Amino acid sequence: MRRDATLDCEVIVTGAGPVGLSLALELGQQGVRCTVLEAQAREGLAPRAKTTNVRSRELMRRWGIAGQLAAQAPFGIDFPSNVVFATSLLGKELARFENAFSCSPVRDERFSEHAQWVPQYKVEKVLRAAALATGNVTLIHPARLVDFTQDPETVTATFETNAPGTTKTLRGRFLVGADGARSTVRDKLQIAMHGQSPLGQHRAYIFRSPGLQQRHALGDAIMFWMVQAKAPSTIAPLDKGDLWTFGLPRAIADNAEPVELIRAAVGADIPVDLLSVDDWTAHQLIAERYRDRRVFLVGDACHLHPPFGGHGMNMGIGDAVDLGWKLAACIKGWGGPALLDSYDIERRQVHQRVVDEAVANHRLLSSSYFSPLLDQAGLEADAIRATTREAILTGKAPEFKSLGVVIGYHYEASPVIVRDRADTAPRVPRPHYEPSARPGCRAPHLWLTDGKARGASLFDHFASDRLTLLMTRPDTADRAADWCQAATSIGVPLAIITPQAPALRDLFGADFVLIRPDHHVGWRGNDFAAGCRALARVAGHSPTTQ
């Protein structure tokens, strides 16, 4: 990679939340100089996201930080990830989802890393440390983006620091707006958001109540849904020190004192120390475009949806990796123009599906299941509870058992994916996941050895800074030199792996598979000549121009 001495960095990122930090980490680990501007003090207890899902944890394993994040689990990585519905915390249990979001740390054949229930501020702490440790990432705080300009080769950003009216500039090859729902970058580009807003108004609290976990008999869980008339809500343990979160519709919160509502949700006159309150609005919005020449949008800057299902931060981390490896490839010189064009096309497909799922989840709140007899005794009440239980288990399964959404997505229309002949997109039953090696899918996972240590997962052997050729049959290994020569001739770096696993050929359905740095299948087949053409296309080049 040739460095331009006139540039302050290669990529300017606005926003040091989990999405901006993920992008910085992705770029930094690939040797790309990156400067992150953050206007706000990202401190305090506000939990924001609390679920780091399977896909995000796989990407963190890829960065080498899954263990560091696991160490941040407030109650230990083995804390049960159950979701319980009840009439109150001290009331009658109505329904239960065990191992919600696939957080159990047991080894699972479908993925390399389980999900984790952990407050966003702890996720940011791990990402920030890892990004800065690369030596290629600079964080400037406070720094508020004021404006930017771009020409065919560079972007110049103007920002303010502590001194009002005093501005500084940064010059880089690209600018990425990871600056959230009120994105300055999006506003400056005059990019509209399309969809519906508001879908609902909500209020979230953080409170401390000593001994609350020991007072109820519902067992350990990451979330409790209170199905009742006075305080239809969610209540959840947040962190050590008896910290809890409490959330409900704003229309209810506006008509009662918060301590009164919390006590109603618990079902007892408990001590409550309110620490924070936050109003938030549910949206169903997607930006009309994610790119303007050398400027891109990621995360909440280009898609907004209700948090039910835990997709928001995680979808943004996926954006960061998709865009990050492509930016790095282009900056290093081996990525073609179609790579950056593919970012909007690929991620928009994912965003639309996830937004639809989150909106559907938002339609079924605690109040959807209320009946006055739920906490009463008698045969009629028993029958209503049984009916309610089935309704909850059916209606909320897509929210808490969503692996098909989390890792079953498919980049069907991407210009840098070479589809099988007569290929159709995998039909993933909602919400179940069915592994598929069709081009565009996340590669099927396979454990190669016992245990879960680094190297045990097939994914551990995929390169993160170049394409990987997976040879699924040992008797094709003699073609490795031919593949290396073909890749070298078009200037595309290629890692070649030949794992000793008899199941690989059947799992992937081809002798040769091109795996992208983000674990997605770019092409599969048995023909070397077809593979050479695919190599150019997956790298973002037209085969006819090589």
Secondary structure, DSSP 8 states (H G I E B T S, - for coil): ----TT-S-SEEEE--SHHHHHHHHHHHHTT--EEEE--S---SS-----EE-HHHHHHHHHHT-HHHHHTT-TT-TTS---EEEESSTTS-EEEEETTGGG---S--TT-SS--EE--HHHHHHHHHHHHHHTSSEEEESS-EEEEEEE-SS-EEEEEE-SSTT-EEEEEESEEEE---TT-HHHHHHT--EEEEEEEEEEEEEEEE-TTHHHH-SS-S-SEEEE-SSS--EEEEEEETTTEEEEEEEHHHHTTS-HHHHHHHHHTS----EEEEEEEEEEEEEEES-SEETTEEE-GGGTEE---TTS-HHHHHHHHHHHHHHHHHHHHHT---HHHHHHHHHHHHHHHHHHHHHHHHHHHS-GGGG--TTTT--SHHHHHHHHHHHHHHHHHSHHHHS-HHHHH--B-TT-TT----TT-------TT------STTBB----B-SSSSSTTSBGGGGS-SSSEEEEE-SGGGGGGHHHHHHHHHHTT--EEEE----TTHHHHHSSSEEEE-TTSBEEEEES-HHHHHHHHHHHTT--GGG-
